[in-house]
């Protein structure tokens, strides 16, 4: 197919439902040359995405690429779904799947840490005394181990077939035994991040969605980001999967992850919906060390700026951002909540070792490269109409490599990949998306 050749050579794009001339600088974007990026390299990036759509890898995609606080790409490609020809644009709403883990739960943990309300080495049972009732070893599990996916908890359980509601899920989590002693292995766990969100809610005294709305989304102007979207937003939401096993419907505007749905839609591991426009604001805040610079929403000069900020607004301490996004050690690719590139990462081969990001089972990803001063938000619904599709995987890698090559003043040099993290521990390197761990454990063909 054309996609394979184009991802290698960027040479055979077929025309697709382009939303704008590929060489144009669209509203909200700046001339890439003004931030030392090659405009022609970014046109080739547009062609990559259009070819992937033509090849059936994804129905459509929304992309935000920023450098040094300026957007060089903020646009949509393709359509919402096979039965909805509405063009994708930067305000199309996507189900973020496990990108929820970093945008939502991990950020909330960082905020509570900055306030001194928690310590990373606090034990979970200090906040949830009955949490260890299913296994006495759980009394030793710390918040740090949950963030690093080293708690010993299993990746997931198919609870959604049997239970529903927050109370029932929390009972199940309390009773769940460990599969390994705490701290002895890295195993990506939805249950661990569900527990983290439960701790956040206990400490904050409010539900996760309300905490994030008040502390993160409203201050940054992320008006289209949240859990359980209103029915009125449905026409803007990209559909995910035709669920033939449990819900027996085309899932749209309802969280794709089965456990998150059965939990009530507001869960720590999945459930957020957002747009490329909103996530660009979040990604730039993380790239700049936890602060959002002043901007004028009425006259944006290429900044991610949905809401006017008369002055700089700090949401996270810079030391906290740096500490959470740095790889913990060489035994896995994990940072605190976040992942770092290793092996055949979705961040490609050229993003620096200092990069951090996360992927989502539905076809979403967010990566930041501090050395290149860039971020990439790529949102797709690759599970539409079925999850039996892994053609988005080379697209993800090619997009990030294309962005890295477009940076004129930092050489595009492949990362070294000789450490143990290339073969163990990270979501991507361990192939855990291929086990369906971001969607209730049902079979998937997504090796990330």
N, C-alpha and C positions, 0 to 999 in steps of 0.2 A: 504494500500500500504506500501511497504517497507520504503518509505520516512518518514512516520509518526513515525514508530517505531524507525528508526535510529536516527531521530532528538531527540528522547527522551532518547534512550539508547546507541546510537552509536554502534549498534551491528549487523546490517544486511545488510551491503553494498553489492551490486551486482556489478560485474565487468563492467566497462564502458570503453569508449575510452580514457584510461589514457595516458597522454603524457610522463610520466616518472615513474619509480618505486617510489611508494609513500614514501619510507623511505630514498630515495637518497637526498643528498644536491646538488642542481643543480647549474650551473654557475650563479653567481650573488647573491647567497645566502650564509649565514654562518651557521655553526653548531648551532642550537638553544640553546644548552647548554652553548655556549659562552656568551649569553646574558640572562642567567638564565630563559630559556624557556625549556619546556619538549618536546623532540623530538617525543615521542610516542603520546602525546596529539595532536601534529600537524599532525601526520599520521592519527589519528582519524578525524581531520578536513578535510583532503583530502577525506576520506571516506564519510563524510557528503555530500560534494559537488558531488562526483561521484554518490551517491545514489539519490540525487535530480535530476541529469541529467537522470539517468535510470528511474526515476519515471515520467519524463516529466515536471518537474517544470520549467526547463530552457534547451535550447539546449546546452549551454556551459557557461563557466565562466572564467574570468581572475581574479587572486587574487594577491594582494601584502600585506604582513604583515611585519611590521618593529618594531624593539624595539631598543631604545638607538642608533638610527642612522644606524642600521644594518638590512638587509632584511633576514628574516627567511623563507619567502615564496615569490616567484616571479614566478608564473607558470600559465599555462592554463589547462582547463579541458573541455572535450566534443568537440563539433564542432560548426561551425559558424551558421548553420541553417538546417532546415529540407531538403532542396535541395542542400546544400553545405556541404560536409563532411570534408572540410578543418579543421584540428585541431586548436583549440584556443591556442594561446600562449600569453606571456606578451606584445607583440606588436600588438595584435589584437585591432582594433579601434572600440570603442563603442560610440553610441549616449548617451551623459551624461544626457539629459533632464534637470531636475531642479538642478542637481549638478552644472550646469552652474551658478546658482544664487550665489553660494559661491566661486567657483574657479575663476569665471570671474567678475561679477558685484560687489560683496561685496569686493573682493580684490582690485579692481580699486578704490572704495570709500575709502578704508583704505589708499591707496597710496596718494590720493588727500588730505585726512585729515592730514596725516603726513607732507605734504608739506605746510599746512596752507592755502590751496586754498579753502577749504570748512570748515564749522562747522556743527556738527550733528544737531544743533538746528536752522540752516538756514532754511527758508521757501522755498519750491519748487519754488514759484513764483519769488523769487529773481533771479533765473536762467532762468526760463521759464515763462515770465510775462503773457502769454495768457493761461497758463495751467488751470487756475481756471474759464475759461469762461463758463463751463457747470454747475458750482455750486459755489456760492460765499464762501461757507465753505471751499473749497479747498485752498483758500488763506491762511488758517491757518496751512495747513499740512507741517510738517517738514521732513527733511531727516531721522531723527531718527525714526519718525513714519513709514516711508516707510520701513526702515530696520526691524522694529519690527512687521510689518504687522498690524499696528494700525492706518492707514490713514483713514479708513472708506470706502475705495474703494471696489468694488465688487471683487470676486475672478477672474473672467474672463468674457469675452463676446465671442460669436461665430462669431467674425468679419470675419473670413477667408471665410465664405460663401458669403460675400458681397463685401469685399474690398481687395486690395492688394497694397503693397509698403509702404515704410517708411512714406511718406508724408500723405497718406490716414490714416495710423494707428495713426500717431501723431495728426491728426485732430480729430480722434475718441477719443483718450485719453483725449485731451483737453476738448471735449464736454461731457465726461462721468461724471455723477453726483455721489456723495457719497451715500452710503447706511446707513452710521452712522456718527455722529459727530466725527471729528478727536480725537484720543486718548481714545475713549470710549469703544472699543472692539478690540479683536484680531481676524482677519480673513485673512488667507493666501491669498495673492493676486498676481497673475501674473502681473496684470496691474500696481501695485505698483512698482514691480521690473523693468518692462519695463520703467517706469518713471525714476527710479534711473539711468538706463543706459543712458537715454536721458540727464539727468543732467551731468553725467560723460562726455559724448561726448561734451556737451556745454562748460564745464569748461576746458577740456583737449584740445579742438580744433581739435579733430580727432575722427574717428569712433572707437567704442569699440574694434573691432577686431584688429585694428592697434595699439591702445594703449596697449592692453594686449600682443600682439606679441612683441612689443618693450620693455615693462617694466617688463614683467613676463615670458613669454614662452621662448624667446631667452636667457635671462640671466640664466635661470634654465636649458637650454638645452632640453626643452620640444618640440622636433621637430615634434612630431606627434599629437600635440594639436592645435586646432583651429576651426574656423567656416567654413562652406561651403567647405568641403574637395575636393581636386582635383579628377577628374574622374579616374586618374591613381591609386588612393588609393582604389578604390572600391573593389578589390578582398580581401583586408585586413579588410574591414568594415563588422561588424556583421549586418545582416538585421534586421529590426524591424518588422513592421506590414504589413499585406496585407490590405491596406486601400480600403474598398469597398464603402465608403460614399462620399469621396471628390476627392482624387487623382486617385483612381481606379488603383492602382499598388502596388507591393511589395516595400515598402519604404526601400531603401538601399543607404547610402551615401547622403541622403537628410534628413534634420531634421524631426524627427517624429512629434514633436509638430506642430499642424496645424497653429496656429497663428504665431509662429516663422518662419515657412516656408513662409506664405503669406507676412510677414513683409520683407522678403528678406534673411532670414537665419541667420542674425546677430542681435540677440535680447538679452535683459538683462535676461530674465527668462529661456531661453532654446536656444540651438543651438550649443553648444560646442561638439566636438568629441575629444576623447582622449584614452589613453591606460593605463593599470595598471602600466606599467613601468614609464610613464610620471607622473601619479598622485602620485606615491610613492615619487617622488622628491618634489612635492607640499605639500603632507601631512607631510613629514619630516620637511620641512621649517616651516609649521604652528606649528608642535609639538615643534620645537626648538625655538619658539618665534619670527619668522620672518627672521631668518638668515639661509643661506645654508653654511655648513662647507666646507673647502677645500677637494678636492678629485681628483683622477687621473682616468679618464675614460678608459685609456688603462690598468690599473691594479686596478680595483675596488676591495676593500676589503669588499665586501658585502654591500657597501653603494649604495643608489639610486644616480647614477652618470652618466647620459648620456653625460655630457660635463665636461671636466676638469675645475676645479676651483682652481687656485694656492693659493688663500686665501679665507677666509670667506667672504661671500657676503650677506649683509643685504638688504632685500627687504622691510621689514616692521619694524616699531618700536615695541619693545617687549610690551610696555604698550598698544599699539593699539591692538595687537593680543589678549592680555589678556582681554582688555575691550570689544572687539567684540565677544569673545567666551564664556563669562560668562553670565549665565541666567539673564535677566533683573530684574525679580521679580517673585513672587509666583503665579501670575495670569495666566501665560502661560509658556510653555517650551521655548519660543523664546529668543535667544540672538540677537545681531545685525547682521542680515543676516543669521546667523547660527541657528541651532536648538540644543537642549540638550535633553538627554534621559528623558522620562516620560512614565508612563503607560506601554503598551506593545510595547516598542520602537524597532525599527529595530536594535538598538545596543544591544539588549538582556537585560537580568536582571543584568548582572555582571559588565558591564562597569560603571565606577564611575560617580557620580553626576557632576564631573568637566568635563566630556566628552563633545565633540561638534562634530557635523557632519551634514549631509544632505543626503536625498535620491532623486532619480530620477524616474519618472514614467516608464521609459523603463526597469528598473530593476537594476539601478546603486546606489551605496552608497559609502560614505567616512566618516569614524569616527576616531577620535583621542581621546585617553584617556591619559591626561597628568600625572595622578597619576601612571598609570602602564607604562608610557613612551612608549606606543604602538600606532600604527595606523593600520587601516584595510581599504583597497580599494577592493571592490567587484563589479565587472562589469559583468552584464548579459544582455541578450536581452529577458527578460521574456515575452515581448509583441509579440514575434514571435511564430507562425504566427498570433496570435490574442491576444488582451488585455484581453480577458475573461479567465484570469488565475491568481490566487492568491497564487499558491503553492510555489512561491519564498519567501513568507512572513515568514513562519517558518524557511526556510533556512537562511535568513538574520540573524534572532535572534540566531539561533544555531551556526552560524559561529562566531559571536562576543562572545557568551558565551564560545565557545571552545577556542578562543584566550585568553580570560581572565583566564580560568582554566589552560592554558599552562604556564602562568607566575608563576614561582616558588616562588618568593620572595615577592609577594603581595597576601594576602588571597583573594579567590574568594567569596566575600560576596555580596549578593543581595542588590541593592539600596533600600532605603526607598522610598515609592511612595505615601505618604499621602498628598502631597500638591495639590493645585488646578490645577497645571499644568498637573496632571495625567488625568484630565477630560476636560480640556479646553485649547484652544489657539494654541497648536502646530499643525504642519501639520499632524504628525502621530497620536497624541492623539485625535485630532478632526476628524480623519478619512477622511481628505480632499482628499487624493489620491483616495479614493473610489468614489469620485464624478467626477473623471477624470480631476481634476483641473490642472494637469500638461500636459494635452494633449487636449487643446481646449474645455474642458468641455464635451466631449463625454463620454458615459457610460463606466464605468470600473468596474472591480471586484478586485481592488487592495486596501485593507485597510491598506497598509503599515505595 
